[in-house]
Amino acid sequence: MDWLSRQFSTRVIVLIPVAIAINIVLGATVQQALKLPIYLDSIGTILVGVLAGPAAGLVTGALANLIWGYLLPAPIGTTTIGPFAITAAVIGILAGIWGQFGLFRSRKGDPGRAAVGAVIAVIIVGGVALYTYGRAYASPSSYQNITGYDPAQFDQSRIFFLFVMLVFVALIAWALFLRRDAGAVFAVGAGLITGIVAAVVSAPIAAIVFGGVTGSGVDALVAAFRAGGDSLYTATLKQGLLSDPLDKMITSFVVFFIITSLSTRFVARFPNGEKAVATEAK
């Protein structure tokens, strides 16, 4: 009980509603308005998990999806997001574990390690992003046939996806090459593992409950794999193994950027704060 109560201090209780709002606003914009093949609906969940712990992360993730899915009216509210509260809870738990391990802590001072990390991160992120782009945006006609969306959204979705990827890669390069902060590599690595786990958890939900069609931009990937001969479950799993790791690497880096941009004194006041405070590499 003491372990649980420490994770729900007054600061955490105040942060949770803000985190839920961030998840819903960004998630609805990216998935429903722009139809991108990523989510960006876990920034608040991972932020709370890293700063407070696994239980707080679980509550934030699950509540965000339940509120978004069942309490908010259309067009923001969508019932397809509700069942994925299970996945959101798992993401929150993992974020709390990573926070306790100190994986979102700044690690400045080792240019060699930072440079190697930058190259590895850019290669991994760039490769996944390019493959996702090629699958999701094969052609305007296939985009319409696969998703049923207005083909006028094709260029808009493609341009915004490229913009997000360019900004993400630029920020990673800035953090690792200019700031020489190897902590970004640990955060992105945590996001990669989180994404793989989230994909495995989400695949049966997407396949069984929704038949692979959730009304978001990732539907293009599911249908592309189905068109290639994959079964429904295999297609949803492949989609998840593309979208989720890419999404969680972006999300985790954003959280790392937020935490390292805040004052040390402020961050240290959270339950996991001492493990998220910057330390200089020896």
Buried (B, 14 or more C-beta within 10 A) or exposed (E): EEEEEBBBBEBBEEBBBEBBEBBBBBBBBBBBBBBBBBBBBBBBBBBBBBBBBBBBBBBBBBBBBBBBBEEBEEEBBBEBBBBBBBBBBBBBBBBBBBBBEBBBBBBBBBEEBBBBBBEBBBEBBBEBBEEBBEBBBBEBEBBBEBBEBEBEBBEBBBEBBEEBBEEBBEBBBBBBBEBBBBBBBBBBBBBBBBBBBBBBBBBEBBBEEBEBBBBBBBBBBBBBBBEEEBEBBBBBBBBBBBBBBBBBBBBBBBBBBBBBEEEEEEBBEBBBBEBBBBEEBE
